[in-house]
Amino acid sequence: MKTFESIFTTENAELTAQAILESLDDKETQVDYDFYFQKGKFISNDINTWIRFDTNQYPLLSEMLDILTNDEIKVTKERISLFSDFRDKVCAFLVEDFKKQVSDKLRDCVFGGTINEQMCPIKQIKAVNFDIADVPDSTKYLLVVRKEQPKDEISEGVSKDLYEYLHDIEAVMSKEEIEEKLNEFIIERKGCDSKFKYIEKVTLKRAFFECQVELFVDYTMIKPEEISSSGGIENIPEF
């Protein structure tokens, strides 16, 4: 195994930035964003875009995670400083060396390929933070319960029952297999437990990832219309 000092280098910071860029082509990567336009003016917080993905497709990042979670590696001030500098370098490579590529990929992710560089040039992009951390399987997903319940009726929640059922499942299963098991459980309980009467479906939504990049991206339009965007895009203007 490589040492802490040999893996968190400037060279590997550049390779990490390249991996982040590559992750934007991966369907498992989650890109979230939050901004809007009001009367033609781009409105946004200091951080408005998040790139989230796991390390399993990126050997170098997996090695880094192994180093960070190795209890035998002593935490020192020097290593904390080295890791902090490494993260800063990753952010610098993203917005300096790879600015054009990152901008193009984020523009496509956010606007679904309907807006080109001439319409939204992304003149400014700032990588605020890069994190890499271990995420236990038990905390990766949130349960999303779809309920068709009359407004005048109040029923007990079912999350506790679903999580207890999940805890009892010992086998290692995929996300799809877990969803299937949960929905089979709901069908079984509908006949004997009123809490499940209006439950239509349960899905798993990914909540936490091993890698996360926080950015500010200037999505200002050359010819802006009123656009609302928060995880989705509506009323794309015709230019």
Sine and cosine of phi, psi and omega as CSV:
sin_phi,cos_phi,sin_psi,cos_psi,sin_omega,cos_omega
0.00,0.00,0.63,-0.78,0.03,-1.00
-0.93,0.36,0.36,-0.93,0.03,-1.00
-1.00,0.07,0.26,-0.97,0.03,-1.00
-0.84,0.54,-0.72,0.69,-0.06,-1.00
-0.93,0.36,-0.48,0.88,-0.06,-1.00
-1.00,0.09,-0.25,0.97,-0.05,-1.00
-0.98,-0.21,-0.50,0.86,-0.01,-1.00
-0.99,-0.11,0.94,0.33,-0.06,-1.00
-0.92,-0.38,0.19,-0.98,0.05,-1.00
-0.88,0.47,-0.67,0.75,0.03,-1.00
-0.86,0.51,-0.69,0.72,-0.01,-1.00
-0.97,0.26,-0.39,0.92,0.11,-0.99
-0.90,0.43,-0.65,0.76,0.05,-1.00
-0.91,0.40,-0.66,0.75,0.02,-1.00
-0.91,0.40,-0.56,0.83,0.05,-1.00
-0.92,0.40,-0.67,0.74,0.05,-1.00
-0.88,0.47,-0.62,0.79,0.06,-1.00
-0.90,0.43,-0.62,0.78,0.02,-1.00
-0.91,0.41,-0.64,0.77,0.05,-1.00
-0.88,0.47,-0.67,0.74,0.04,-1.00
-0.87,0.49,-0.72,0.70,0.02,-1.00
-0.89,0.45,-0.57,0.82,-0.04,-1.00
-0.88,0.47,-0.41,0.91,-0.01,-1.00
-0.94,0.35,-0.20,0.98,0.09,-1.00
-0.99,-0.11,-0.03,1.00,-0.05,-1.00
-1.00,-0.05,0.80,-0.60,-0.03,-1.00
-0.91,0.42,-0.32,0.95,0.02,-1.00
-0.99,0.15,-0.27,0.96,0.02,-1.00
-0.95,0.30,0.65,-0.76,0.00,-1.00
-0.95,-0.32,0.84,-0.54,0.07,-1.00
-0.92,-0.38,0.89,-0.45,0.03,-1.00
-0.93,-0.37,0.47,-0.88,-0.03,-1.00
-0.42,-0.91,0.41,-0.91,-0.06,-1.00
-0.48,-0.88,0.95,-0.31,0.04,-1.00
-0.26,-0.97,0.16,-0.99,0.08,-1.00
-0.39,-0.92,0.22,-0.98,0.08,-1.00
-0.92,-0.40,0.69,-0.73,0.04,-1.00
-0.75,-0.66,0.90,-0.44,-0.03,-1.00
0.79,0.61,0.66,0.75,0.07,-1.00
0.99,0.11,-0.03,1.00,-0.03,-1.00
-0.97,-0.24,0.75,-0.66,0.02,-1.00
-0.96,0.28,0.83,-0.55,-0.04,-1.00
-0.88,-0.48,0.80,-0.60,-0.06,-1.00
-0.34,-0.94,0.41,-0.91,0.16,-0.99
-0.99,0.17,0.03,-1.00,-0.02,-1.00
-0.92,0.40,-0.47,0.89,0.12,-0.99
-0.85,-0.52,0.82,-0.57,-0.05,-1.00
-0.72,-0.69,0.01,1.00,-0.04,-1.00
-0.61,-0.79,0.69,-0.72,-0.02,-1.00
-0.76,-0.65,0.77,-0.64,0.10,-0.99
-0.95,-0.32,0.83,-0.55,-0.06,-1.00
-0.76,-0.65,0.74,-0.67,0.01,-1.00
-0.33,-0.94,0.18,-0.98,0.02,-1.00
-0.98,-0.20,0.24,-0.97,-0.11,-0.99
-1.00,0.02,-0.13,0.99,-0.20,-0.98
-0.88,0.48,-0.40,0.92,0.02,-1.00
-1.00,-0.06,0.03,1.00,-0.12,-0.99
-0.74,-0.67,1.00,-0.09,-0.10,-0.99
-0.80,0.60,-0.66,0.75,-0.01,-1.00
-0.89,0.46,-0.70,0.72,0.00,-1.00
-0.92,0.39,-0.56,0.83,0.08,-1.00
-0.90,0.44,-0.65,0.76,0.06,-1.00
-0.89,0.47,-0.67,0.75,0.02,-1.00
-0.88,0.47,-0.68,0.74,0.01,-1.00
-0.90,0.43,-0.63,0.78,0.05,-1.00
-0.88,0.48,-0.66,0.75,0.02,-1.00
-0.90,0.43,-0.72,0.70,-0.07,-1.00
-0.92,0.39,-0.44,0.90,-0.04,-1.00
-0.97,-0.23,0.15,0.99,0.01,-1.00
-0.99,0.12,0.92,-0.39,-0.05,-1.00
-0.92,0.39,-0.31,0.95,-0.03,-1.00
-0.99,0.15,-0.22,0.98,0.02,-1.00
-1.00,0.04,0.88,-0.48,-0.08,-1.00
-0.96,0.30,0.69,-0.72,0.06,-1.00
-1.00,0.09,0.84,-0.54,0.02,-1.00
-0.79,-0.61,0.28,-0.96,0.04,-1.00
-0.87,0.49,-0.61,0.79,-0.01,-1.00
-0.90,0.43,-0.65,0.76,0.00,-1.00
-0.95,0.30,-0.59,0.81,0.08,-1.00
-0.88,0.48,-0.69,0.72,0.02,-1.00
-0.91,0.42,-0.66,0.75,0.02,-1.00
-0.88,0.47,-0.70,0.72,-0.01,-1.00
-0.92,0.38,-0.62,0.78,0.04,-1.00
-0.89,0.45,-0.69,0.72,0.04,-1.00
-0.90,0.44,-0.63,0.78,0.02,-1.00
-0.87,0.49,-0.72,0.69,0.00,-1.00
-0.89,0.46,-0.65,0.76,0.04,-1.00
-0.89,0.46,-0.63,0.78,0.01,-1.00
-0.92,0.39,-0.62,0.78,0.07,-1.00
-0.85,0.53,-0.73,0.68,0.00,-1.00
-0.88,0.47,-0.65,0.76,-0.01,-1.00
-0.90,0.43,-0.69,0.72,0.02,-1.00
-0.87,0.49,-0.63,0.77,-0.03,-1.00
-0.87,0.49,-0.71,0.71,-0.14,-0.99
-0.99,-0.13,-0.09,1.00,0.05,-1.00
-0.94,-0.34,-0.93,0.37,-0.05,-1.00
-0.93,0.36,-0.56,0.83,-0.10,-0.99
-0.91,-0.42,0.36,0.93,-0.07,-1.00
-0.83,0.55,-0.73,0.68,-0.04,-1.00
-0.88,0.47,-0.73,0.68,-0.03,-1.00
-0.91,0.42,-0.69,0.72,0.01,-1.00
-0.90,0.43,-0.70,0.72,0.01,-1.00
-0.86,0.50,-0.72,0.69,-0.02,-1.00
-0.89,0.46,-0.69,0.73,-0.03,-1.00
-0.94,0.35,-0.65,0.76,0.02,-1.00
-0.92,0.39,-0.64,0.77,0.04,-1.00
-0.85,0.52,-0.69,0.73,0.02,-1.00
-0.92,0.40,-0.65,0.76,0.00,-1.00
-0.90,0.43,-0.72,0.70,-0.10,-0.99
-0.96,0.28,-0.68,0.74,-0.08,-1.00
-0.97,-0.24,0.13,0.99,0.09,-1.00
0.89,0.45,0.47,0.88,0.03,-1.00
0.98,0.19,0.13,0.99,-0.05,-1.00
-1.00,-0.03,-0.22,0.98,-0.03,-1.00
-0.86,-0.50,0.77,-0.63,-0.02,-1.00
-0.98,-0.18,0.00,-1.00,-0.07,-1.00
-0.90,0.44,-0.53,0.85,0.00,-1.00
-0.92,0.39,-0.56,0.83,0.00,-1.00
-0.98,0.18,-0.61,0.79,-0.05,-1.00
-0.70,-0.72,1.00,0.02,-0.14,-0.99
-0.96,0.27,-0.24,0.97,-0.06,-1.00
0.74,0.67,0.95,0.32,-0.04,-1.00
-0.96,0.29,-0.40,0.91,-0.01,-1.00
-0.74,-0.67,0.72,-0.70,0.11,-0.99
-0.59,-0.81,0.75,-0.66,-0.05,-1.00
-0.77,-0.64,0.84,-0.54,0.09,-1.00
-1.00,0.05,0.93,-0.36,-0.10,-1.00
-0.99,0.11,-0.60,0.80,-0.07,-1.00
-0.34,-0.94,0.53,-0.85,0.15,-0.99
-0.77,-0.63,0.79,-0.61,0.01,-1.00
-0.81,-0.58,0.59,-0.81,0.15,-0.99
-0.69,-0.73,0.82,-0.57,-0.08,-1.00
-0.42,-0.91,0.43,-0.90,0.03,-1.00
-0.96,0.28,0.65,-0.76,0.04,-1.00
-0.80,-0.60,0.92,-0.39,0.03,-1.00
-0.86,0.51,0.59,-0.81,-0.02,-1.00
-0.82,0.57,-0.57,0.82,-0.08,-1.00
-0.92,0.38,-0.29,0.96,-0.03,-1.00
-0.93,-0.35,0.07,1.00,-0.10,-0.99
-0.96,0.28,-0.47,0.88,-0.14,-0.99
-0.86,-0.50,0.47,-0.88,0.17,-0.98
-0.93,-0.36,0.57,-0.82,0.07,-1.00
-0.99,0.12,0.77,-0.63,0.08,-1.00
-0.92,-0.39,0.92,-0.39,-0.08,-1.00
-0.97,-0.23,0.85,-0.52,0.05,-1.00
-1.00,-0.07,0.85,-0.53,-0.08,-1.00
-0.80,-0.60,0.78,-0.63,0.08,-1.00
-0.96,-0.28,1.00,0.04,-0.12,-0.99
-0.88,-0.48,0.73,-0.69,0.07,-1.00
-0.84,0.55,0.58,-0.81,-0.07,-1.00
-0.88,0.47,-0.49,0.87,-0.07,-1.00
-1.00,0.02,0.08,1.00,0.02,-1.00
-0.92,-0.40,0.61,-0.79,0.04,-1.00
-0.85,-0.53,0.81,-0.58,0.01,-1.00
-0.82,-0.57,0.38,-0.93,0.01,-1.00
-0.92,0.40,0.44,-0.90,0.07,-1.00
-0.96,0.30,0.38,-0.93,-0.03,-1.00
-0.88,-0.47,0.01,1.00,-0.07,-1.00
-0.85,0.53,-0.68,0.74,-0.02,-1.00
-0.86,0.50,-0.70,0.72,0.02,-1.00
-0.89,0.45,-0.66,0.75,-0.03,-1.00
-0.93,0.38,-0.65,0.76,0.02,-1.00
-0.93,0.37,-0.59,0.81,0.06,-1.00
-0.91,0.42,-0.63,0.77,0.04,-1.00
-0.91,0.42,-0.67,0.74,0.04,-1.00
-0.87,0.50,-0.65,0.76,-0.01,-1.00
-0.88,0.47,-0.53,0.85,-0.04,-1.00
-0.98,0.21,-0.28,0.96,0.02,-1.00
-0.98,0.20,0.92,-0.38,-0.08,-1.00
-1.00,-0.01,-0.46,0.89,-0.08,-1.00
-0.94,0.34,0.52,-0.85,0.09,-1.00
-0.99,0.14,0.86,-0.51,-0.07,-1.00
-0.75,-0.67,0.32,-0.95,0.06,-1.00
-0.98,0.21,0.21,-0.98,0.04,-1.00
-0.83,0.56,-0.71,0.71,-0.03,-1.00
-0.90,0.43,-0.64,0.77,0.00,-1.00
-0.93,0.38,-0.61,0.79,0.03,-1.00
-0.91,0.42,-0.70,0.72,0.03,-1.00
-0.86,0.51,-0.66,0.75,0.02,-1.00
-0.88,0.48,-0.71,0.71,0.02,-1.00
-0.88,0.47,-0.68,0.73,-0.01,-1.00
-0.89,0.45,-0.65,0.76,-0.02,-1.00
-0.96,0.29,-0.50,0.87,0.14,-0.99
-0.91,0.41,-0.64,0.77,0.04,-1.00
-0.88,0.47,-0.66,0.76,0.02,-1.00
-0.89,0.45,-0.70,0.72,0.02,-1.00
-0.87,0.50,-0.67,0.74,0.01,-1.00
-0.90,0.44,-0.66,0.75,-0.07,-1.00
-0.98,0.21,-0.37,0.93,-0.02,-1.00
-0.85,0.53,-0.56,0.83,-0.05,-1.00
-0.98,0.21,-0.23,0.97,-0.08,-1.00
-0.73,-0.68,-0.03,1.00,-0.05,-1.00
-0.66,-0.75,0.91,-0.42,-0.08,-1.00
-0.89,0.45,-0.38,0.92,0.01,-1.00
-0.86,0.50,-0.47,0.88,-0.09,-1.00
-1.00,-0.09,0.07,1.00,-0.11,-0.99
-0.82,0.57,-0.68,0.73,-0.11,-0.99
-0.97,-0.23,0.12,0.99,0.01,-1.00
-0.97,0.23,0.84,-0.54,-0.02,-1.00
-1.00,-0.06,-0.69,0.72,-0.13,-0.99
-0.27,-0.96,0.48,-0.88,0.09,-1.00
-0.82,-0.57,0.72,-0.70,0.09,-1.00
-0.79,-0.61,0.33,-0.94,0.06,-1.00
-0.97,-0.25,0.80,-0.60,0.05,-1.00
-0.93,-0.37,0.77,-0.63,-0.01,-1.00
-0.91,0.42,0.79,-0.62,-0.06,-1.00
-0.95,-0.32,-0.61,0.79,-0.08,-1.00
-0.75,-0.66,0.59,-0.81,0.00,-1.00
-0.79,-0.61,0.32,-0.95,-0.03,-1.00
-0.96,0.28,-0.49,0.87,0.01,-1.00
-0.84,-0.54,0.66,-0.75,0.06,-1.00
-0.59,-0.81,0.71,-0.70,0.09,-1.00
-0.88,-0.48,0.77,-0.64,0.04,-1.00
-0.95,-0.31,0.77,-0.64,-0.06,-1.00
-0.70,-0.71,0.40,-0.92,0.32,-0.95
-0.95,-0.31,0.80,-0.60,0.00,-1.00
-0.81,-0.59,0.77,-0.64,0.02,-1.00
-1.00,0.08,0.98,-0.18,-0.02,-1.00
-1.00,-0.05,0.40,0.92,0.00,-1.00
-0.82,0.57,0.73,-0.68,0.03,-1.00
-1.00,-0.02,0.55,-0.84,0.09,-1.00
-0.91,0.41,-0.66,0.75,0.08,-1.00
-0.83,-0.56,0.97,0.23,-0.10,-1.00
-0.96,0.29,0.60,-0.80,0.17,-0.99
-0.90,-0.44,-0.05,-1.00,0.07,-1.00
-0.97,0.22,0.93,-0.36,-0.01,-1.00
-0.84,-0.54,0.72,-0.69,0.07,-1.00
-0.93,-0.38,0.79,-0.61,-0.03,-1.00
-0.63,-0.78,0.84,-0.54,0.09,-1.00
-0.43,-0.90,1.00,0.09,-0.07,-1.00
0.99,0.13,-0.06,1.00,0.01,-1.00
-0.28,-0.96,0.20,-0.98,-0.05,-1.00
-0.80,-0.60,0.69,-0.72,-0.01,-1.00
-0.77,-0.64,0.43,-0.90,0.10,-1.00
0.79,0.61,0.80,0.59,0.08,-1.00
-0.86,0.51,0.81,-0.59,-0.03,-1.00
-0.95,0.33,0.48,-0.88,0.08,-1.00
-1.00,-0.06,0.85,-0.52,-0.02,-1.00
-0.98,-0.21,0.00,0.00,0.00,0.00
